[in-house]
Amino acid sequence: MLRTLISRNPLMPMLKQTALITGGTRGVGKEIADMFKKRGYNVVITGRDTNNAKLIAEEINKKYPDKDGIAQGYKLDFTNMAGSRKLLAKLEKGEIRPTYLINNAGVLMFDNMRNITEKHLDIMFKVNVIGPMYLTKLCMNDIRKNNYGAILFNSPPYRIDNKTKYLLPYMQTKLAQTTFMHSLSNLHLSSDVLVSSFWTKYPLMTDAIISRGIGGIEECMHPSILSRTIEELLFNTANRVYYNGKVILDDDFLKNQNIDVNQYKMGKDVPSLDSLFLKYLKNNR
């Protein structure tokens, strides 16, 4: 069983508390897992492949051998809940009690309504909508009992722009997650429990951008820009409850914290996420 030690000062390191990160084996999720382990937390890393999740957990443990807390890897595939029972059962029984739940996993699809299939819709809604809701249900009572922690979602602000119109129905599933976040934030889990979303203004050096040919590395930010955003929000913001129910944009938030975002640039001129996506979508429609 993972150990938990409660501390309610947001500016103090909270050793041996637990952070559960979905989609934690690469990209943004891996950077977030790394950040929590570096701070001495127990970290639960999830991914669709059990062995890969365990390998990443082992890698992070070896990276910070002098830090408290243990990283563990588990299979979590919202399209295969039966195959994910080991982790889900531990959450249901209270054998793992997250202080922080980071709903980072997501699936990006470019199929539009003309050629979308039932299978595609099933995957998108299970991963982007149903999964985060169900996982939150399993974790929220323990977080509320702890009277401290956070439930964060990797989902965008409400804005029906041209990119959103092209990415139908993908963006609708992500906006559904944002709607859930807004509703959840009004449940008043505790005055010290933060519920919000995080999102990026930039293309990130992840498989979603690079492997799909949406942009090159030089057009991206390093994904650690989002882990830094979460770190600043949770540990260096005295009035973090101000952000309850809000979507936090990395660029705006970090600049407000007097942090230079240029350090995360992988190239000289990094475009906005919206402009890069829109260019790609127009060229491929």
C-alpha positions in Angstrom: 0.0 0.0 0.0 1.3 3.5 -0.8 1.9 5.6 2.2 0.2 9.0 2.7 1.3 11.9 5.0 -1.0 14.9 5.1 0.3 18.4 5.1 -1.9 21.4 4.4 0.6 24.1 3.7 0.7 24.5 -0.1 4.2 26.0 0.1 5.7 23.0 1.8 6.8 19.8 0.2 4.2 17.1 1.0 6.3 13.9 1.3 4.8 10.5 0.8 1.5 11.8 -0.6 0.5 10.2 -3.9 0.0 11.7 -7.4 -1.8 9.6 -10.0 -1.1 10.7 -13.6 -2.9 9.2 -16.5 -1.0 8.9 -19.8 2.2 9.2 -17.8 4.5 7.1 -19.9 5.5 9.9 -22.4 5.2 13.5 -23.3 3.4 15.8 -20.9 2.3 13.0 -18.6 5.9 11.7 -18.2 7.1 15.2 -17.4 4.4 15.6 -14.8 5.3 12.3 -13.2 9.0 13.3 -13.1 8.1 16.6 -11.4 6.1 14.9 -8.6 8.8 12.2 -8.0 11.5 14.9 -7.9 9.4 16.5 -5.1 9.4 13.2 -3.1 5.9 12.0 -3.9 4.6 8.5 -4.5 3.7 8.5 -8.1 1.3 6.2 -9.9 2.1 6.2 -13.7 -0.5 4.8 -16.0 -0.5 3.8 -19.6 -2.1 1.4 -22.0 0.9 -1.0 -21.8 1.7 -2.5 -18.3 5.3 -3.2 -19.0 5.9 0.3 -20.5 4.3 1.9 -17.4 6.5 -0.1 -15.1 9.6 0.7 -17.1 9.0 4.4 -16.9 8.3 4.2 -13.2 11.6 2.3 -12.7 13.4 4.9 -14.8 12.1 7.8 -12.7 12.9 5.9 -9.4 16.5 5.5 -10.6 16.7 9.1 -11.7 15.9 10.3 -8.1 17.3 7.6 -5.8 17.7 10.0 -2.9 14.1 11.2 -3.0 11.3 9.9 -0.8 8.3 8.4 -2.5 8.0 5.5 -4.9 6.9 5.5 -8.6 4.8 2.6 -9.7 3.4 1.7 -13.1 0.0 0.3 -13.9 -2.1 -0.5 -16.9 -5.0 1.9 -17.5 -6.8 1.7 -20.8 -10.3 3.3 -20.8 -11.1 1.2 -23.9 -10.3 -2.0 -21.9 -11.5 -1.5 -18.4 -11.4 -5.3 -17.7 -7.7 -5.3 -18.5 -7.2 -2.3 -16.1 -8.8 -4.0 -13.1 -5.6 -4.2 -11.0 -5.4 -0.5 -10.6 -9.1 0.2 -10.5 -9.6 -2.4 -7.7 -6.8 -0.8 -5.7 -8.5 2.5 -6.0 -11.9 1.1 -5.1 -10.5 -0.7 -2.0 -8.5 2.4 -0.9 -5.2 0.7 -1.3 -4.1 3.6 -3.4 -5.4 7.0 -2.3 -4.3 9.8 -4.5 -3.8 13.3 -3.2 -3.4 14.6 -6.7 -5.3 13.2 -9.7 -4.0 14.5 -13.1 -6.3 13.5 -15.9 -3.8 13.9 -18.7 -4.5 10.9 -21.0 -6.3 11.8 -24.2 -6.7 10.6 -27.8 -6.4 13.0 -30.8 -8.3 12.1 -34.0 -8.6 14.2 -37.1 -11.6 12.3 -38.6 -14.4 14.6 -39.3 -18.2 13.8 -39.3 -18.1 12.7 -42.9 -15.8 9.7 -42.3 -16.0 9.1 -38.6 -16.8 5.6 -37.6 -18.6 4.1 -34.6 -15.4 2.6 -33.4 -13.6 6.0 -33.6 -16.4 7.7 -31.6 -16.3 4.9 -29.0 -12.6 5.3 -28.5 -12.7 9.1 -28.3 -15.6 9.3 -25.8 -14.2 6.5 -23.6 -10.7 8.1 -23.4 -11.6 11.8 -23.4 -14.9 11.8 -21.6 -16.1 8.7 -19.8 -12.6 7.6 -18.5 -11.7 10.8 -16.7 -15.2 11.0 -15.2 -15.0 7.5 -13.9 -11.5 7.8 -12.5 -12.4 11.1 -10.8 -15.4 9.3 -9.2 -13.0 6.7 -7.8 -10.6 9.2 -6.4 -12.7 12.2 -5.3 -13.9 10.9 -2.0 -10.4 10.1 -0.7 -9.2 13.6 -1.9 -12.2 15.1 -0.1 -11.5 13.2 3.1 -7.8 14.3 3.0 -9.2 17.9 2.8 -6.3 18.7 0.5 -5.1 18.1 -3.0 -6.2 18.7 -6.6 -8.1 17.1 -9.5 -6.7 18.5 -12.8 -7.8 17.9 -16.4 -5.8 18.4 -19.6 -8.7 20.2 -21.4 -9.1 23.5 -23.3 -11.0 26.7 -22.6 -14.4 27.3 -24.2 -13.8 28.8 -27.6 -15.5 27.7 -30.8 -12.8 28.9 -33.3 -11.9 27.7 -36.8 -9.7 25.0 -35.4 -12.6 23.7 -33.2 -14.8 23.6 -36.3 -12.4 21.6 -38.2 -11.7 19.2 -35.3 -15.3 17.9 -35.1 -16.0 15.7 -33.1 -12.6 15.6 -31.3 -12.8 19.0 -29.8 -16.3 18.3 -28.6 -15.0 15.5 -26.5 -12.3 17.7 -24.9 -14.8 20.5 -24.2 -17.0 17.9 -22.5 -14.2 17.2 -20.1 -13.9 21.0 -19.5 -17.6 21.1 -18.8 -17.2 18.3 -16.3 -14.4 20.2 -14.6 -16.5 23.3 -14.2 -19.3 21.3 -12.7 -17.0 19.3 -10.4 -15.4 22.6 -9.1 -18.9 23.6 -7.8 -19.3 20.5 -5.7 -17.1 22.2 -3.0 -15.1 19.0 -2.3 -13.2 21.1 0.2 -12.0 24.6 0.5 -8.4 23.2 0.0 -9.1 20.9 -2.9 -8.4 22.5 -6.3 -10.3 21.5 -9.4 -9.2 23.0 -12.7 -7.9 22.4 -16.2 -4.5 23.1 -17.8 -3.9 23.7 -21.5 -1.1 25.0 -23.7 -1.0 27.8 -26.2 1.8 26.1 -28.1 2.6 23.0 -30.1 4.4 20.6 -27.8 7.1 18.2 -28.7 4.9 15.1 -28.4 3.9 12.3 -30.6 0.6 14.1 -31.3 2.5 16.8 -33.1 5.7 15.2 -34.4 4.6 11.7 -35.4 1.5 13.0 -37.2 3.6 15.5 -39.2 1.6 18.5 -37.9 4.8 20.3 -37.1 8.6 19.9 -36.7 10.6 19.8 -33.5 11.7 23.4 -34.1 8.1 24.5 -34.1 7.5 23.1 -30.7 7.8 23.8 -27.0 9.2 21.2 -24.7 6.3 19.4 -22.9 7.9 20.3 -19.5 6.2 23.7 -19.9 3.0 22.1 -18.7 4.6 20.2 -15.8 6.2 23.6 -14.7 2.7 25.2 -15.0 1.3 22.5 -12.7 4.2 22.7 -10.3 3.9 26.5 -10.0 0.1 26.2 -9.5 0.2 23.6 -6.8 3.4 24.5 -4.9 4.3 28.1 -5.5 0.9 29.8 -5.5 -0.4 30.8 -2.1 -3.9 31.6 -3.3 -4.2 28.6 -5.7 -7.9 28.2 -4.8 -8.5 31.4 -6.9 -8.0 29.1 -9.9 -10.7 26.7 -8.9 -13.0 26.1 -11.9 -10.7 27.9 -14.3 -8.7 26.7 -17.3 -5.1 27.6 -16.8 -3.1 28.5 -20.0 0.6 27.8 -19.6 1.8 31.0 -21.4 -0.4 33.4 -19.4 0.1 31.7 -16.1 3.9 31.3 -16.2 4.3 34.9 -17.4 2.2 36.0 -14.5 4.6 34.0 -12.3 7.5 36.0 -13.9 8.8 32.8 -15.6 10.4 33.2 -19.1 8.6 30.7 -21.4 11.4 31.1 -24.0 13.4 28.5 -22.1 11.0 25.9 -23.3 11.3 26.7 -27.0 12.8 24.0 -29.2 13.3 26.4 -32.1 13.6 30.1 -32.7 10.1 30.8 -33.9 7.4 28.7 -32.2 3.9 29.4 -33.6 0.7 29.2 -31.6 -1.0 25.8 -31.3 -4.1 27.2 -33.0 -2.2 28.6 -36.1 -0.2 25.4 -36.6 -3.2 23.2 -36.3 -5.3 25.4 -38.5 -2.6 25.3 -41.2 -2.4 21.6 -41.1 -6.1 21.0 -41.1 -6.7 23.3 -44.0 -4.0 21.6 -46.0 -5.5 18.2 -45.3 -9.2 18.9 -45.8 
